[in-house]
């Protein structure tokens, strides 16, 4: 017996060495796999942001994906798992400025972008190192970054193809303005927080016949109408009439009374001031009722700095909350404020930085049209191209309940604003402007034209991920072999941000789906079912846990009890339990090797041992079915139960008598070795380090990672 088994298992001395063996073998690269690995199986790693380090959610993602890829590799597939990281433009620029305590205006744009990129690539190395500690068998020779040269080429090609197809348009449009981040954000990058707000009920002036209610009286400086329900008897006499009125300090407004069934008669006074420049809903209503035209310049009264503009001199340059106080003061002084009440109000905030979101008009905004028919795609719109493959079963979403959520999102999808007002990221390609005119040209249109210096929404570049990592827009061997990818595994919280956009991009640009199966995992919570976060003081660092308990224990702890699409609970006690399990596997191996030192190959198997082998074969069939159907938590639990409670507690205990019986000894030895070897194969996708270490010390010629899955 190898002397290594005389000492306890030490993951800290084993894991780094074993990972190097895997890397040196070249088997992470599918082109180096044994010749019998023919049928391709591919996945892309959802690229983690370069802003931070590995957290519990990303550790769970890596564990699940590595289980998938190791299982498929043992099944004889030509497996490719592509690594990469995301430049995460807004998050990275914000974190860089915060960490360095500088202003980007102190540098040229070129110098600033260079500094941020160096910072990002430095953090990338930390994340890569952490991925390796977890055992992720990624093909590092294909490492990608969403802002590297190959991705820049793909982004420019995608943008130009979409623009030439009429899917990208530019103009002045209402946007979601992140007051803190000073950039536009997409609709689905907004979170609504319930906050206590004041609802004010008032008239614009003494001669105005209707009271309105608003939580944002400062936006009323730009009102063009009041909307009521057509069946509201209180206001029927006024519908269709217009009123010239003097609002705060004599600001002249012309207000038309319109009727629309979308108005809630029960909320406030049942009458709503319509502000096209500062509400998308109001803009749509104003368009519908002919109050404004589509290309009309809107009367904006709140600036990108959150200050009042284009209004009375007494209000201009005041912050909007300060202006609110002045407006309320004026209403009270003129006996126009009839009611103030506290209500619970949903306040929009930027998902990343938490800044207040303002709705305001902004020029030179690029949008992707999701409703325009596309001739080269059978006149289907991008919405239809996103919906169709899920309806038809070309893409299967696990668990299935998320298909309904996906369709609801598509049904409510607005055109996608892809302009961002930050410096770090992909510049909007070939875009030039002169005042309100914009041209797309690879060459400067004229000396008085300037480049638009906005960048693209990060999700635009990451939407190309499944095929840009395989060499697109070039027609590469990788692209032909590995696309569409087999599985996309990620958290359910980015179903819309990323998954939907990958389907959109792949369907339009390649005419095919980006992946065949979507596996969604949930959030990782603590034992009290709370979301793990630093602010709650319950943060568990996976890297610390690996250092303390070993990567195999961390992986098993995260997988067992984690069903597809559901949140899971984690605790240090769980990690500790699976460290004990690793020790149990080590001790089992020691016993088997100690008692098979004199084993000579035999074909003799006693009937009682045949029953044990049959039971193991039944387990193999059961576990294989679970693995094929993505029930990894069940497969792991069954293997754990078998190895500990069947193999260790029963089979080994009962074998002690058989090993002393000369008529049964050879059969018992053969059975023990067979069960050990098959158990190691079953365990390998879940606990790769300890199983590979034992396998190597069984004097096997082939690495366990490419040994065939048991039949």
KOLVO-19610 format. One record per atom (N, C-alpha, C): x, y, z. Coordinates in steps of 0.1 Angstrom, whole numbers, plus 2048, in hexadecimal, padded with zeros to 3 digits. Atoms other than C-alpha are relative to their C-alpha. Layout:
<recs>
XYZ...
</recs>
This chain:
<recs>
8087F480080080080080980C8007F97F380080C8237F880080680D7FF7FA7F38198348177F880C8028087F37FF80585380F7F37FE80880D8037F97E684281E8027FE80F7FD8017F27F783E83F7FD80D8088027F37FA7F28638467F18047FC80D7FB8037D08758478018087F28017F880D7C488682680280F8037FD7F27FE7D28A98237FD8077F38037F980C7C08BD80880A80B7FD7F77F58037D88DA80C80D7FC7F97F38058067F58C48017FD7F97F380380980B7E28B27E67FA8097F48087FA80B7CB8CA7D28088087F67F87F88097E58E27C38087F77F77F88098087FA8C57B87F87F87F68098078097DD8B27A97FB8097F48057F780B7D08D079680B8027F67F57FF80A7F38D47868017F47F880080C8087F18B077B7F68007F580B7FE80A7D08B776A80480A7F57FC7F680A7DD8D675980B7FB7F77F58068087FD8C574E7FC7F57F680580A8097E98A973F7FB8057F38067FA80C7D98C17267F27FD7FE80D8058037B88B072A7F480A80280A7F67FF7A58D07337FD8067F28027FC80E7AA8D870D7FA7F47F980780C8077928C16F98097FA7F57F780580B7AC8BE6DD80A7F68057F68097FB7C38AB6F47FA7F380780780B7FA7A98927018037F37F87FE80C8087AD86D6F87F77FF7F480780080D7A28646D57F27FB80180E8057FF7828536E17F680B8048097F47FC7758756ED7FD8077F38037FB80D76387F6CD7F480A80080C7F780074088E6D380280D8087FE7F47F97438B36DD7F680380B8097FB7F57358C06FE80780D8047FA7F37FD73A8E57057F88098098067F77F77338FF71F80980D8007F87F47FD73E9237257FE80380F8017FC7F274592F7487F980E8008067F27FE72E94D75180C8088067F47F97FC74A9667537FF80980C8027F87F374E97377780680E7FD7FB7F280075399977B80E8018057F27FE7FC7779A477E80180980C8007F67F576D9BA79B8027F980E7FF8057F376F9A17B78077F28007FA80D7FE77897E7C37F57F680080A80B80076795D7C47F780180D8098007F474895D7DA7F87F37FF80780D7FF7309417E47F87FD7F380880280C7199467C58097FB7F57F780480B7369437AD8077F38037FA80D7FD7459267C07F67F57FD80A80A8037249137BD7FF7FE7F080080080F72391C79780B7F77FB7F480780574690F7927FF7F180480180E7FC73F8EF7A67F77F87F780A8078087208E67928057FE7F27FB80180E7318EE77080B7F67FF7F58098007508DA7797FB7F280180680E7FF73A8BC7837FA7FC7F280680380E7288BF76180B7FC7F77F680280A7488C174D8087F38037F880C7FD75B8A57607F77F47FD80980B80373D88E75D8007FD7F180080280F73B89473780D7FC7FB7F38048057608907338027F18037FF80E7FD75E86E7457F67F87F780980680974186672E8067FE7F27F980180D75A8687117FD80B7F68027F580974F88A70480C8097FE7F57F68037668A36F47FD80D8078057F57F77618BC71080880D7FF7FA7F38007688E170D7F880980A8067F67F77628F972A80980D7FF7F97F480376C91C72180080A80C7FF7F67F577993473C80080E7FB8007F180477695A73C7FB80880C8057F67F676F9797507FA80C7F98077F580675999774B80680D8057FA7F37FC7669BB74A7F680880980A7FA7F77459C575C80280F8017FC7F28017499E97517FC80980B8047F77F57349FC76A8067FC80D7FB8047F373D9E778880F8028017F27FF8007629E777F80580E8017FC7F2800765A0C7787FC80680E8057FB7F3751A1479880A7FC80B7F78057F57679FD7AE80E8067FF7F37FA802787A0A79F80180E8058007F27FB77EA2E7A67FF80180F8018007F2774A257C980D7FB8077F48067FA793A107D080C80A7FF7F57F78037ABA2A7C17FE80E8058047F37FB798A487CF80580B7F67FC7F680A79DA5B7AE7F48047F880A7FC809788A6D7948057FD7F27FC80380E788A6177080480D7F87FE7F3807788A8676580E8058027F27FC7FE7ACA897728097F97F67F880780A7B8A737557F98017F280680280D7B4A707307F87F380080880C80079AA577268097F37FD7F780C8047B5A407168087FB80C7F88037F57CAA417357F77F980B80A8057F67ACA3B74C7FC7F17FD80480D8057A0A1D73880B7F68027F58097FF7C3A0E7388027FC80F7FF8027F27C5A1275E7F67F680680A8097FB7A4A017648027F27FB7FE80D8067AC9E574C80B7F88077F58067F87CD9DE75E7FB7FB80D8068047F37BA9DD77F7F77F47FE80980B8027A09C67708077F37FD7F980C8047B99AD7618087FB80C7F98047F47CC9AD7827F67F780980A8087F77AC9A27957FC7F37F980380C8077A59897798097F48047F780A7FC7C49767837FD7FA80E8058057F37B79737A77F57F77FE80C80980279696579B8047F37FA7FC80C8077A794C7848077F680A7F98087F67BD9407A07F67F980A80B8067F779E93B7B67F87F57FA80780A80778C92879B8087F38007F880C8007A991079A8007F980D8008067F37A890A7BF7F47F780280C8087FF7858FD7BB8007F47F77FF80C8087908E47A17FA8027F28077FE80D7808F47828087FC7F57F880680B78C8E07647FD8087F38027F880B7898FD74C80C8007F67F580080A79D8FF72B80680E8007FA7F27FE7B491C7358078057F37FA7FB80D7C391D7127F68087F880A7F88077A292D7077FB80B8098047F57F67A09477237FC80C7F88057F480778B9657177FC80B80A8047F47F87839887247F78087F880A7FA80876599B71980580E7FA7FB7F480677B9B971180D7FE7F97F48028077989A87007FE8027F18017FC80E7A09AD6DB7F67F87F880980980878D98F6CE7F180480380D7FC7FD76E99A6E17FC80E7FA8027F38067729BE6D47FC7FE7F180380380F7729B06B07F17FB7FF80E80680075299C6B87F680B8038097F57FC7419BA6C87FD8097F48017F780C7489D16AA7F87F97F580880880B73B9B66927F27FF80380E8017FC71C9B06A67F880D7FF8077F38007149D56AA7FD8047F18027FC80D7199DC6857F57F87F880A8098067049BE67A7F280480480D7FC7FA6E89C96917FB80E7FB8037F38056EA9ED6867FC8007F180380180E6EA9E46617F27F97FE80D8078016CB9CE6677F580980580A7F77FB6B99EC6767FC7FD80E8038047F26B99DC69980580A80A7FA7F67F66CE9F86A97FC80D7FA8037F28046C1A1B6A880580A80A7FA7F67F76CDA3B6B87F780D7FF8077F48006BCA5B6C37FF80580F8037FC7F36AFA6E6E17F57F880580A8097FB69CA566F77FF80280F8008007F1690A5371B8097F48057F780A7FB6AAA4072F7FE7FF80F7FF8017F26AFA3275280D8068047F37FA7FD6C9A497608047FE80F7FB8037F36DEA3D77D80780D8067FB7F37FB6E3A5D79180E7FF8077F38037FA700A4E7A580B7FC7F77F680580A712A3C7898028097F47FF7F680B70BA587708007F87F280180880C701A3F7557F27FB7FE80C8078036E3A307448017F180480080E7FD6D9A0D74F7F37FA7F980B8078066C19F37407F57FE80A80C8027F769E9ED74D8027F580B7FF80B7F66A89CC75D80D8018097F57FE7F66C69DB76F7FB80A80B8067F77F66AE9EE7867FA7F780A8078067F56A39E27A87F780A80780A7F77FA6849F07B98007FD80F8008017F26879F77DE7F480780680C7FB7FA6689FC7F380580B80B7FC7F57F766DA1E8057F480880480B7F77FB657A3581980180D7F88007F380764EA538037F480880380B7F77FD637A708057F88027F38097FE80C619A717ED7F980E8028057F27FF60FA967E77F48017F780C7FE8085ECA9F7DB7FF8107FF8007F18025E9AC27CB7FB8037F28037FA80E5DEAD87AE80C8087FB7F67F88065F5AE97967FE80F8038037F27FD5E3B0A79C7F280180480E7FF7FB5C3B187AB7F57FE7F580A80180A5B1B187897FF7F27F980080E8065BAAF37817F57F880780C8077FA59BADD7868037F38077FE80E7FB5ACABC79080C8008097F58027F75C2AB27AD8087F37FB7F880C8045DFA9A7A48087FB80D7F88057F55F4A847BB80D7FB7FA7F3803805619A7F7B780A7FE80C7F58017F6638A737CB80C8087FA7F57F980664EA877B37FB80D7FA8057F4805640AAA7B18098087F77F77F9808660AB77A27FF7FD7F180280380E659AA57827F48077F980D7F9805637AB777F80480D7F97FC7F480764BAD57728007FE7F180080380F64BAC37507F37F97FC80C807803627AB67507F98067F38077FB80C613AB87307F17FC80080E8058005F3AA673A7FD7FA80E8058077F45DEA977567F77F57FA80780B8055D1A7474F7F67FB80B80A8057F75B1A6675F7FA7F37F980780B80659DA4675A7F48047F980C7FB808582A4A73F7F37FE80780C8027F9568A3C7577FF80780D8007F97F3571A537747F680C7FF80A7F6801552A6877880480E8067FB7F47FA565A8278C8068097F57F87F880A578A8D76D7FB8007F280580280E563A8474E7FE80E7F98037F3806559AA974980D8077FA7F37F980457EAB37458077F97F57F880880A58AA9872D8008077F27FE7FA80D598AA770D80280F8007FD7F27FE59BACA71B80E8038037F27FC7FD5BCADD71E7FF80D8097FF7F57F65C5AF673A80E8068007F47F87FE5DFB1173A80180380F7FF7FE7F25ECB1275E80E8058047F37FB7FB607B227738047F880C7FB8087F561BB0A78880A8088097F77F97F7637B127A080680D7FB7FA7F3803641B367A07FD8057F28057FB80D62DB3C7808047F87F47FC80880C63BB2076A7F37FC7F880B803808623B1D74D7FF7F27FB80280E805615AFA7457F38007F880C8038085FBAF072B7FC7F180380480E7FB5E9AD173A7F37FC7F980C8068075D1ABC7257FB7F480980580B7F85BAAA47377FD7F47F680280C8085BBA817277FB7F580880680C7FA5A9A6172E8077F37FB7F980D8045BBA3F72F7FC7F680B80480B7F75B0A1E73D80B7FA8097F58047F85D3A1874C80080780E8007F87F45CCA327677F87F980B8078067F45C3A2478A7F880A8078097F77FA5A5A3679780180180F8008007F25ACA2C7BA80D8068067F37FB7FB5D0A387BD8008108007FF7F27FE5D4A5B7CB7F28077FC80D7FA8045B9A717BA7FB7FA7F380580680C5B6A5B79C8048087F47FB7F780B5C7A7778780F8018017F28018005EBA7577C80680A7F77F97F7809602A9076F8097F87F77F880780B613A8574E80C8087FD7F37FA802638A8D74B8087F87F67F980880A645A7F72A80F7FF8017F18007FF669A897318067F880C7FA8077F466CA777527F87F480580780D7FD656A587517FD7F97F380280780D656A3D7367F17FD7FE80F802801631A3573E7F980C7FB8067F4804628A5973B8048047F17FC7FD80E63CA5C71A7F77F87F7808809808629A3E70C7F18067FF80D7FA800608A4E7167FF80D7F88007F3807611A707088017FD7F180080480E61AA5F6E77F37FB7FB80D8068035FAA4B6E77F580A7FD80A7F68005E5A6A6EC80480C7F77FC7F58095F8A806D380480C8067FB7F47F9606A976ED80E8047FB7F27FE805629A936DF8027F77F47FC80880C639A856BF80C7F88047F58097FC653A696BF80D8068017F27F9801671A7F6B680080E8068017F37FA666A9D6C980A80180C7F77FD7F467FAAD6E27F780280C8088007F4671AA870480580B80A7FD7F67F766FAC271F8067FA80D7F98077F5689AB573880280A80B7FF7F77F5689AC575B80A7FB80B7F68057F66A2AAE76E80C7FC7F87F48038086C6AAB7628067F38057F980C7FD6DEA8E76380780180E7FB7FE7F36ECA9D7837F580180B80B8007F66CAA9B7937FC80E8048037F27FD6C5AC17927F58057F680A7FA8086A8AD67858058087F57FC7F880C6ACAE57627F48047F880B7FC809697AF77497F380480780C7FC7F8680B0576480180E8057FF7F27FB67BB2477980D8028077F27FD7FA69BB357858017FD80F7FF8037F2691B2F7A98027F18037FE80F7FE693B097A380C7FB7F97F48058086AEB0578980C7FE8097F38037F96CEAF57967FE7FA80E8038077F46BCAE87B58007F17FE80180F8016C0AC27BC7F17FD80080E80280269FAB27B47F87FE80D8078017F3697AAA7D97FF80E8068017F27FB69FACE7E27F58087F980A7F9808688ADA7C67F27FB80580C8067FB66DAC27D47FB80880C8047F87F466EAD57F57FB80E7FC8057F380466BAF67E47F28007F980D80280664EAEA7CF7F57FE80A80A8037F663BADD7ED7FE80D8098027F47F8642AFD8007F780A7F88087F7809634B117E27F17FC80080E806801615AFA7E07F980480D8067FD7F360FAFF8067FC80F8018027F2800613B258037F48057F880B7FC8095F9B267E77F47F780280B8087FC5E1B0E7F87FC7F67F580380980B5E4AF57DC8037F18047FD80E7FA5F1AD77F17F57FC80980C8057F85D3AC47FE8037F48097FE80C7F95E3AA580B80F7FB7FF7F38067FF604A958167FE7F280780180C7F9605A7081E80C7F77FD7F580A802621A568247FB7F47FA80480C80661FA3980D80D7F77FD7F4809803636A1B8058018017F07FE7FC80E645A237E380C7F87FB7F580780665BA0E7CB80980A7FA7F67F680567AA237C580A7F87F77F6807809690A187A780E8048047F17FD7FE6B5A147AE8087F77F77F78088086D2A0879A8047F38077FD80D7F96D99E37A180E8008057F28027FC6FF9E77A280480A80B7FB7F67F7705A087B47F680580A80A7FC7F76E4A0E7C57FB80F7FE8047F28036E0A317B67F28017FC80E7FD8046BEA417B17FF8007F08027FF80F6B1A3C78D7F680B7FD8097F58066A2A5A77B7FD7FC7F280480180E68FA5875B80180E7FA7FE7F380769AA737438047FE7F27FC80280E6A0A7971E80F8027FE7F27FE8026C3A757118037FE7F17FD80180E6D1A7A6EE80B7F67FD7F580A8046E8A626DA7FF7F380780280D7F96D9A446EA7FE7F57F680280C8096DDA226D87F77F680780A80A7FB6C1A096DC8007F47F680380C8086BC9E56CF7F17FF7FF80E8028036999E26BF7FC7F180180380E7FE68A9C26CC7F37FC7F980D8038076699C46B88018017F17FF7FE80E6769CB6958017F37F87FE80C8086719AF67B80E7FF7F97F38028066929A166E7FF7F77F480280880C69099664A8097F37FF7F880C8016AE97E64C7FD7F680B80580A7F669D96D66A7F17FE7FE80E80280367C9676597F680A8068087F57FB66F9896647FC7FF80E8028017F267097F68880780B8077F97F67F86799996A28097FA80A7F78057F66939956BD7F87FA80B8088067F667898F6D67FB7F27FC80480D80566B9726C080B7F68007F480980168E9646BB8047FC80E7FC8047F26939646E17F57F680580B8087FB6719536E88007F27F980280C8096719396CB8077F48057F980D7FD68D9216D57FC7FA80E8058057F367F91E6F97F37F97FE80D80580365C9186EC8017F27F97FE80C8086688FE6D38097F58067F880A7F967E8EC6EC80F7FF7FB7F280080469F8F46DB80980480B7FA7FD7F36A99036FC7F77FC80B8088057F469E8F271C80680780C7FD7F97F469E90773B7FD7F880D8028087F36A38F575D80280980C80C80780068F8F77727F68077F68097FB80A6728FB75A7F780C8048087F57FC65F91476F80680E7FC7FA7F380567892F7637FD8037F28047FD80D66B92B7407F580B80080C7F67FF64B93E74A80680E8047FA7F37FC66095975B8078067F47F97FB80C67595C73B7F78067F68097FB80A6579607257F980D8058057F47FB64897A73C80980C7FE7F67F680266898E73A8008057F18007FD80F66898C7137F48087FD80D7F980364399771280180F8047FF7F27FB64C9B772580D8077FC7F37FA80366D9BE7157FF80C7F77FF7F48086749E170980D8007F87F47FF80768F9EB6F080C80280A7F48017F66B29E670080980C7FD7F77F58016C6A0570780E7FB8027F38067FF6EA9FB70080B80B8027F67F57FD6FBA1E70780380180E7FC7FD7F370FA2372680A80B8017F87F480071FA4373180C7FE80A7F48027F873FA3574080B7FE7F67F5800809762A337328057F17FE7FB80E80176BA0E7397F67F77F980980980775D9F67218028007F17FF80080E7579F06FC7FA80E7FB8067F4806753A126EA7F57FC7F680A80280B734A146D48078017F37F780080C744A0B6B37FC80A7F58017F980C748A236967F480B80180B7F67FE72FA3D6A580580E8017FC7F2800733A6269E7F480980180B7F77FE71EA806A780480F7FD7FE7F280271AAA569D7F280680580D7FB7FA700AB66B47F77F480280A80B7FF6E1AA06B18017F57F67FE80A80B6EDA8D69280A7F68047F780B7FD6FDA6B6958027F87F47FD80980B70EA5667B8097F48047F880C7FE71CA3367B80A7FE7F47F680180B73CA3266780E7FC8057F38047FC75EA2166980A80B7FF7F77F480176EA4265F7F880C8058067F47FB768A6466E7F98077F58087F980B74CA7565980580D7FC7FB7F380475CA9765B80780580D7F87FA7F5773AAD6717F780580B8097FB7F5755ABB6847F87F580780780B7F9748A9868E8097FB80B7F88057F5753A8A6AF7FB7F280380480E7FC753A656BB7F780180C8088027F4737A5C6D38087F880A7F78067F774AA536F27F97F780A80780A7F872FA3D7028067F27FE7FD80E802736A187087F47F87FF80B8098027209FA7027FD7FA80E8048087F570C9E971D8087F38017F780C7FF7229CC72B7F97F47FB80780C8047069B37238007FF7F17FF80180F70B9BB6FE80C7F77FD7F480880372E9AC6FE7FE7F280680280D7FA7259907167F57F87FA80A8068077079887018067F77F47F980780B72097B6E68087F58057F68087F97329656FF8017F17FB7FF80E8047299426F38077FE7F27FA80180D7359496CF80D8097FE7F37F880174F9656D380C7F98067F58087F976394D6EA8047F57F77FC80B8097639346CD8058067F37F97FA80C77294D6B47F78087F78097F780875395F6A580580E80180780280C75197368F8087F77F57FA80980A76B95C67E7F97F380080780D80175E93B67280A7F58047F58087FB7759266887FB7F180280380E7FE77790168E7F97FE80E8078007F376E9076B37F18037FF80E7FB80274E9196A87F87F47FA80780B8077448FC6917FE7F480980080D7F874C8E16AB7F880280D8057FF7F27408F06CC7F480980180C7F87FF7239076C47F47FB7F78047FB7F37079076CE8067F880B7FB8077F57158FF6F07F67F780680980A7FB7068E27037F880580C8077FC7F46FD8F172580580E8047FD7F37FA6FC9147347FB7FF80E8048007F26FD91375A80380D8067FE7F37F96F893376E7F580280A80A7FD7F66E49437897F38057FA80D7FC8056BF9497847FE80F8008027F18006C496E78C8058077F47FC7F980D6D497576A7FA7FA7F480880680B6BA9637557FE80B7F58037F58096B198574580C8077FC7F47F88036D19987478097F97F57F68068086E697E7367FB7F57F680480C8086D595E72A7F78057F48087FC80A6BA9707178078087F57F87F980A6D39877068097F77F87F88098086E996A6FC7F77F97F580980680A6CB95A6EB7FD80A7F58027F680A6C397B6DA80B8017F67F57FD8096E69806CD8037F47F77FD80C8086EC95C6C27F57FD7F580B80280A6CA9596B180180A7F47FF7F680B6CF97969D80D7FE7F87F38008076F59766958037F37FA7FC80D8056F89516907F47F87FB80C8088046D494568A7FF7F380780180C7F86D892B6A580080380F8017FE7F16D39276CB80F8008057F28007FA6F292E6E18037F38097FF80C7F86EB90F6F77F47F880080B8088016D48F26FA7F97FE80D8068017F26CE8F072080580B8087FD7F67F66CD90B73A7FD7FA80E8028067F26D38FF75E80280C8098007F47F86CB91A7778017FC80F7FF8027F16D891979B7FB80C8088067F57F76CB92D7B880A8078087F77F87F86DA9447D28057F780B7FA8077F56F09377EE7FC80780D8047FA7F36E293E8118077F980C7FA8067F46EE9388347F67F780780880A7FA6DF91F84C7F380580580C7F97FC6C59398577F88057F48077FD80D6BA93C83280280F7FC7FD7F28036C995F83080A8017F47F67FE80B6DB96B81080D8038067F27FD7FA70096A81780580D7FB7FB7F380370E98D81880980580B7F77FA7F67299A18297F980880A8077F77F77109B98377F87F980B8068077F56FE99E84A80A7F98097F58067F771F9918588007F17FF80180E80171796E84B8087FB7F47F880480C73096E82E8097F48027F780C80074294D8278088017F47F77FF80B7609508118047F27FB7FD80E8057639307FB80F7FD8007F28028017899357F88057FC80E7FD8037F278C93581E7FB7F280480580D7FD7769168208087F57F97F780A80778C90480680D7FE8087F38017F87AB90C81A7FE7F880D8028067F479B8FF8397FB7F17FF80680E8017878E082D8037F97F37FD80780D7938D980A7F68037F680A7FC80B7838E07E87F67F57FE80A80A8017728BE7E77F580180A80A7FE7F67608C48077F780C7FD8087F48037558E67FC7F77FD7F480980380B7488D97DB7F47F780480B8087FC7348BD7EB7F68078098097F97F77268D48067F78097F88087F780771A8EC7EB7F67F87F780880780970B8D17D47F57F980780B8087F96F88BB7ED7F680980680B7F77FB6D78CB7F57FD80C7F68027F580A6D98E27D67F97FB7F480880480C6BD8DA7BD80080B7F67FF7F780B6BB8EB79C7F580B8028097F57FF6AC90E79E7FC80580E8047FD7F26A990F7C480C8058087F67FB7F76BC9227DE8057F58097FA80B7F86D490D7F480680680D7FA7FB7F36E191081880E7FA8017F28047FE70590E82180480580E7FB7FC7F371890F84280D7F98027F38067FD73A9078507FF7F280580380E7FC72B8E88607FF7F67F480280880C7228DB83E80E7FD7F97F28028067468E08318077F68097F98097F77538CE8507FB7F27FE80580D80273C8B184A8067F97F47FB80680C7498AB82780F7FF8007F28037FE76D8AE8328017F380780080E7F97658908497FD7F67F580380A80A75787F82A80D7FD7F87F480280777888581780A7F78087F88087F778A8768357FC7F180080680D8007738588348047F97F37FC80680D77B85280F80F7FC8017F28037FF7A08538178027F48097FE80C7F779C83A8347FB7F47F980580C80778782381E80B7FB7F77F68048097A382380580C7F98077F58067F87BD81C8207FC7F180380480D7FC7A97FE82B8007F67F480080980C7A47F080880E7FC7FB7F28028057C87F47FE8087F780A7FA8087F67D47E581F7FC7F17FF80680D8007BE7C781A8017F97F27FF80680E7C67C17F580F8007FB7F28008047EC7C37F68047F37F97FD80D8067EE79E7ED7F67FC7F580B80480A7D179F7D48067FC7F37FD80580E7D578B7B47F47FF7F880C8008097BD78F7977F97F380080880C8007A17777987F28037F980D7FF8067807717867F57FB80A8098067F77717607A47F980B8088077F67F87557757B47F57F780780A8077F87407667D07F28067FE80E7FB80271A7697CD7FD80C8098037F57F77197807EB80680D7FB7F97F48067327977DA7FA8057F38077FC80D71F7967B97F480980480C7F87FC7017A47CC80580E8037FB7F37FD7177C17D88038087F37FD7F980D7237C87B57F38047F880D7FD8066FF7C67A87FA80D8068057F47F96F57E07C280780D7FC7F87F48057117F77B77FC8037F28047FD80D7077F37937F28077FF80C7F97FF6E47FD79C80280F8047FD7F27FC6F281C7AD8068087F47FA7F980B70682478E7F68047F680B7FD8096E78227787F880C8058087F67F96D483879180780E7FF7F87F47FF6F08527958028067F17FE7FB80E6F685476F7F38077FB80D7FA8046D185B7697FF80E8078007F37F96D387778380980A7F97F67F78066F28867737FB8047F28057FD80D6E28847507F580A80180C7F87FF6C389675D80380C8097FC7F47F96D78B17707FC80080F8048017F26CD8A479380D7FD8087F28027FB6F18A97A07FF7FE80F8018017F26E68AD7C47FC7F280580580D7FD6D488C7C480B7F57FD7F58098036F187A7B380B80080B7F57FF7F570A8887CD7FB7FA80D8058067F36F487E7EA8007F17FF80180E8016EF85B7DD80F7FA8017F28057FF7158567D880580180E7FC7FE7F271C8657FA7FB7F580980780A7F770384E80B8067F27FD7FA80D8037118307F880E7FE8067F28017FC7368367FF8017FF8107FE8007F273183E8247F87F58078098097F971382982F7FF7F27FB80080D80671580C81780E7FA7FF7F380580273980880E80880080D7F88007F474A81382E7F97F980C8068067F47308098487FC7F27FF80580E8027247E883980A7F87F97F88098097397DA81D80E7FE8067F28017FB75B7E182D7FF7F880D8018077F474F7D584F7FE7F17FE80480E8037407B584180C7F97F97F48068087607AF82B80B7FB80A7F58047F77767AB84A8007F180280080E7FF76A78884F8037F97F37FD80680D76B78082A80F8007FD7F17FF80379078C8288087F58087FA80B7F87987728437FD7F27FC80580C8057867578308077FD7F37F880280C79E7488167F77FD7F480980380C78073D8007FA80C7FB8067F38047737607FF80980C7FE7F77F57FF7927758028028077F27FD7FA80D79A77A7DD7F38077FA80D7FA8047757817D57FE80D8078027F47F777379A7F280A80B7FB7F67F68047947AB7E77FB8077F28047FB80D7887AE7C37F480A80180C7F87FE7667BC7CE80380D8067FD7F37FA7757D67E58078097F77F97F880A78D7E27CA7F68067F58097FC80A7717E37B17F780B8058097F57FA7597F77C880880D8027F87F47FE77580F7D18028077F37FD7F980C77E8167AD7F48067FA80D7FB80675A81A7A17FB80C8098047F57F87538307BF80880D7FD7F87F48037708477B77FC8067F38057FB80D76384A7937F380880280D7FA7FE74085379F80280E8087FD7F47F874F86C7B880880B7F97F67F780676887C7A17FA80E7FC8057F38047518987927FE80980C8037F87F47488A37B580C8038097F47FF7F776989D7C880C7FD7F87F680480978389E7AD80E7FE8067F28007FB7A38A47C28037F38077FD80C7F87A18887DB7FF7F37F880280C80979486F7C180C7FE7F77F58018097B08777A980D7FC8077F48037F87CA8757C48007F180480180E7FD7BE8537CF8027F77F37FF80880C7BB8477AB80F7FF7FB7F28008047DF8517A48087F68097F98097F77EA83D7C27FB7F280080480D8037D781F7B68087FA7F47F880380B7F281E79B7F97FF7F38077FF80C7DA82677F8088077F57F87F980B7E982F75D7F980C7FB8087F58067CD8477537FB80980B8067F77F67C28667667F17FD80280E8037FD7A08617777F780A7F88087F68067948817667FC7FC7F180480580D79486F7447FD7F180080480E7FF78C84C7507F17FF7FE80E80180376A8407437F77FF80C80B8017F574B8457597FC7F180180480E7FF7408237677F37FD7F980D8048077268107537F87F7809
</recs>
